[in-house]
C-alpha cells in the first residue's frame, strides 16, 4: 500500500478550557499555582472551585491594623481574598508586639501599614492590598468603605465603632464587629439589611472614661488572636454565603474560664439608624456624640488644663508648691513612677478626697493622660479648682524628661 493510501489517524478534538481557567463565567480564573495553594479549600464541598473564585473576586476593608486586625488580615490574605483594604494611621510601637502579630521588631517606628502590606504580600503575592494611612472620619468614611463588600471593625474606641456602624448601615454593608478587654472579648455581625446594628445593642455610648481602653486596663496577648480569628471566620462565611452568620447574635468569650456564651440580639424598631423611623440619615461628629471633649474644657481650650512634662519638671526644680497625684493602678506604680508623686488610683479617688487640699495646685498623671483627665473632671466637679493634667502622662515624662523611668 502506498504512503498516499495509508489511513491517517484522526486528530482528537481539543477540549475547551474550563470556565475556572478562563474566567468566562465572570469570576476570576484560577491558575495551576492557585489550585495548589488553595487545595485544602478546593476539596471542601462548601467552598470548591467556585467558592475560591468568589473569594478571589471579593473585597474586605479592615478598619484598624492592631490586635484584632493583625490575625484577621493574615488569614484573609492566606485564604485568597482578592482585595484587602487596611485603615490605620499609627506607627509600630514596642508595646504593640505583645499581641499585634503583623509586626516584628524590625518594624519599630515605621508606619504600621507599610509593614502590614509587605507582610501580607509576602504571605500571598496574589492578593491586592490597599492602604489608607489616615484616621477614619465622617468626612472620608463613605469614600473609603464604598468599594468593599464587607467591612471589619478592629478598632478600640467608641467614636470609630459608631462611625463604622453608621457608615455600613447607610451603605448597606455588613459590619463584622469585635472588641477585647483584659481577658474577655465579643464578636457579632451587624447587618442592618438583615438584622440589628450596633446601635440596636448600644443605643448610647458609655460616659467618657467609664470603659477603659486596653492601654489603660491591659489585654492578654493571645485574646485578640482569638477574637480576630472569629471575625475572619465570619467574614469568609459572608463572602462564601455558607453557614450561619453571627447576625442577631453576640458571642462572648471569657479566656480565664475558657467559656463561650451567646446572647440573642433583636432589631430595635425604635433604632434611630435602622428602625422604622430613622433619624440618623448622615454621618455626624462621633467624638462629640461620645462626649470625648471633657466637660471642664467646654468653656475653653483643653490645653489650658494641661501641663507638659518639661514644664512640670521645670516647676518642680524651682520648688513650686505642687501636689503630684498618680491615678494609675498599683501594678503600674511598681513598674515606674515619678519621684514625689502620691499614688491614688482613679477608682479610689472618691473615697480619698479628704487627703487632698483644695488650696494647693494639684497635677494629675497616669500612663498617657486619659485617666488623669477623668480624675481632673471628677475633682473639678467636687470643688477643686487648681488642677492640671500631665499631658502624655508618665510616658511623656520618660521620653522628654527622665529616660531612666521605664516605659511600658
Residue pairs with C-beta under 8 A, 6 or more apart in sequence:
19 25
19 27
20 27
20 29
20 30
20 49
20 50
20 53
21 29
21 30
21 31
22 29
23 29
27 50
27 53
27 54
27 56
27 57
28 53
28 56
28 57
28 82
29 53
30 49
30 52
30 53
30 56
33 126
34 52
34 56
34 80
34 126
35 42
37 80
37 124
37 126
38 52
38 80
41 47
41 48
41 51
41 52
41 55
41 79
41 80
42 48
42 49
42 52
44 51
46 240
46 242
46 243
47 240
47 242
51 240
51 242
52 80
54 239
54 240
54 241
55 79
55 80
55 81
55 82
55 236
55 239
55 240
56 80
56 81
56 82
56 126
57 82
58 81
58 82
58 83
58 149
58 150
58 239
59 81
59 82
59 83
59 84
59 85
59 147
59 148
59 149
59 150
60 76
60 81
60 83
60 84
60 85
60 148
60 149
60 150
60 151
60 152
60 235
60 239
61 84
61 85
61 86
61 87
61 144
61 145
61 148
61 150
61 151
61 152
62 69
62 72
62 73
62 76
62 84
62 85
62 86
62 87
62 152
62 154
63 69
63 87
63 136
63 151
63 152
63 153
63 154
63 155
63 160
63 164
64 87
64 88
64 153
64 154
64 155
64 156
64 160
65 73
65 86
65 87
65 88
65 90
65 100
65 102
65 112
65 113
65 116
65 154
66 88
66 90
66 96
66 100
66 112
66 154
66 156
66 224
67 99
67 100
67 154
67 156
67 180
67 214
67 219
67 223
67 224
67 228
68 154
68 178
68 179
68 180
68 224
68 227
68 228
68 231
69 86
69 88
69 102
69 152
69 154
69 228
70 99
70 100
70 101
70 102
70 103
70 116
70 224
70 225
70 228
71 101
71 224
71 225
71 228
71 229
71 232
72 152
72 154
72 228
72 229
72 231
72 232
72 235
73 84
73 86
73 102
73 116
73 120
74 101
74 102
74 119
74 120
74 123
75 229
75 232
76 84
76 232
76 235
76 236
77 84
77 120
77 123
77 124
77 127
77 129
78 123
78 124
79 232
79 236
80 124
80 126
80 127
81 127
81 235
81 236
81 239
82 127
82 128
83 127
83 128
83 130
83 148
84 120
84 127
84 128
84 129
84 130
85 129
85 130
85 131
85 132
85 144
85 147
85 148
86 113
86 116
86 117
86 129
86 130
86 131
86 132
87 132
87 134
87 136
87 144
88 112
88 113
88 116
88 132
88 133
89 133
89 134
89 135
90 111
90 112
91 109
91 110
91 111
91 112
92 100
92 103
92 107
92 108
92 109
92 110
92 111
92 112
92 115
93 108
94 108
94 407
95 408
96 103
97 103
97 104
97 105
98 221
99 219
99 221
99 222
99 223
99 224
99 225
100 224
101 225
102 112
102 115
102 116
102 119
102 120
103 112
103 115
103 116
103 119
104 115
107 114
107 115
111 133
113 131
113 132
113 133
114 131
116 129
116 131
117 129
117 131
120 127
120 129
121 127
121 129
132 144
134 140
136 144
136 160
136 163
136 164
137 163
138 163
138 283
138 284
138 285
138 286
141 163
141 164
141 167
141 283
142 167
142 170
142 171
142 283
145 151
145 164
145 167
145 168
145 171
145 173
146 171
148 173
149 173
149 238
149 239
150 173
150 174
150 176
150 235
150 238
150 239
151 164
151 167
151 168
151 173
151 174
151 175
151 176
152 175
152 176
152 178
152 231
152 235
153 160
153 161
153 164
153 165
153 175
153 176
153 177
153 178
154 178
154 228
154 231
155 161
155 164
156 179
156 180
156 213
156 214
157 213
158 205
158 206
158 211
158 286
158 290
159 205
159 286
159 287
159 289
159 290
159 292
160 286
161 177
161 179
161 198
162 198
162 199
162 205
162 286
162 289
162 290
163 283
163 286
164 175
164 198
165 175
165 177
165 190
165 197
165 198
165 199
165 273
166 199
166 273
166 280
166 283
166 284
167 283
168 174
168 175
168 190
168 191
168 192
168 197
169 175
169 190
169 192
169 197
169 273
169 274
170 273
170 281
170 282
170 283
172 192
172 193
173 191
174 189
174 190
174 191
174 238
174 245
174 247
175 189
175 190
175 191
175 197
175 198
176 187
176 189
176 231
176 234
176 235
176 238
177 186
177 187
177 188
177 189
177 190
177 198
177 231
178 185
178 186
178 187
178 227
178 228
178 230
178 231
179 185
179 186
179 187
179 227
180 214
180 219
180 223
180 224
180 227
181 211
181 212
181 214
181 217
181 219
182 214
182 217
182 218
182 219
182 220
182 223
183 220
183 223
183 254
183 255
183 256
184 223
184 252
184 253
184 254
184 255
185 223
185 224
185 226
185 227
185 252
185 253
185 255
186 227
186 250
186 251
186 252
186 253
187 227
187 230
187 231
187 234
187 246
187 250
187 251
187 253
188 201
188 246
188 247
188 249
188 250
188 251
188 265
189 195
189 234
189 238
189 245
189 246
189 247
190 196
190 197
190 198
190 200
190 201
190 247
191 197
191 245
191 247
192 273
192 274
194 247
195 247
195 248
195 265
195 267
196 248
196 265
196 266
196 267
196 268
196 271
196 274
197 267
197 271
197 273
197 274
199 268
199 271
199 272
199 273
199 274
199 280
200 265
200 266
200 267
200 268
200 271
200 274
201 250
201 265
203 268
203 271
203 272
205 289
205 290
205 291
207 291
208 290
208 291
208 292
208 294
208 374
209 370
209 371
209 373
209 374
209 377
212 371
213 370
215 367
215 368
215 370
216 366
216 367
216 370
216 371
220 255
222 255
223 253
223 255
226 253
226 255
227 253
230 251
230 253
234 245
234 246
237 243
237 245
238 245
248 264
248 265
248 266
248 267
249 262
249 263
249 264
249 265
250 262
250 263
250 265
251 260
251 261
251 262
252 260
252 261
252 262
252 263
253 259
253 260
254 260
254 261
267 274
267 275
268 274
268 275
269 275
269 276
270 276
271 278
272 278
272 279
272 280
273 280
287 293
293 302
294 302
294 305
294 373
294 376
294 377
295 377
296 305
296 376
296 377
296 380
297 304
297 305
302 373
305 373
305 376
305 387
305 388
305 389
306 369
306 388
306 389
306 390
306 391
307 315
307 363
307 388
307 389
307 390
307 391
308 390
308 391
308 392
308 396
308 400
309 390
309 391
309 392
309 396
309 397
309 399
309 400
309 401
310 400
310 401
312 322
312 324
312 363
312 390
312 397
312 401
313 397
313 401
313 402
315 322
316 322
316 324
316 340
320 361
321 360
321 361
322 360
322 361
322 362
322 363
323 342
323 356
323 357
323 360
323 361
323 362
323 363
324 338
324 340
324 341
324 342
324 363
324 365
325 341
325 342
325 344
325 356
325 362
325 363
325 364
325 365
325 375
326 333
326 337
326 338
326 341
326 342
326 343
326 344
326 365
326 366
326 394
327 344
327 345
327 346
327 349
327 364
327 365
327 366
327 371
327 372
327 375
328 343
328 345
328 346
328 366
328 367
328 371
328 394
329 345
330 343
330 345
332 367
332 408
333 343
335 406
335 408
336 394
336 398
336 405
336 406
336 407
336 408
337 343
337 394
337 405
338 365
338 394
338 397
338 402
338 405
341 365
342 355
344 352
344 355
346 366
346 371
346 374
346 375
349 375
349 378
349 379
350 378
353 379
353 382
356 362
356 379
356 384
358 383
358 384
358 385
358 386
359 386
360 386
361 386
361 387
361 388
362 379
362 384
362 386
362 387
362 388
363 388
363 389
363 390
364 372
364 373
364 375
364 376
364 379
364 387
364 388
364 389
364 390
365 372
365 389
365 390
365 393
365 394
365 397
366 372
366 375
366 393
366 394
367 393
367 394
367 395
367 408
368 392
368 393
368 395
368 396
369 389
369 390
369 391
369 392
369 393
369 396
372 389
372 390
372 393
373 389
376 387
376 388
376 389
379 387
380 387
390 396
390 397
392 399
392 400
394 405
395 407
397 405
398 405
398 406
398 407
399 407
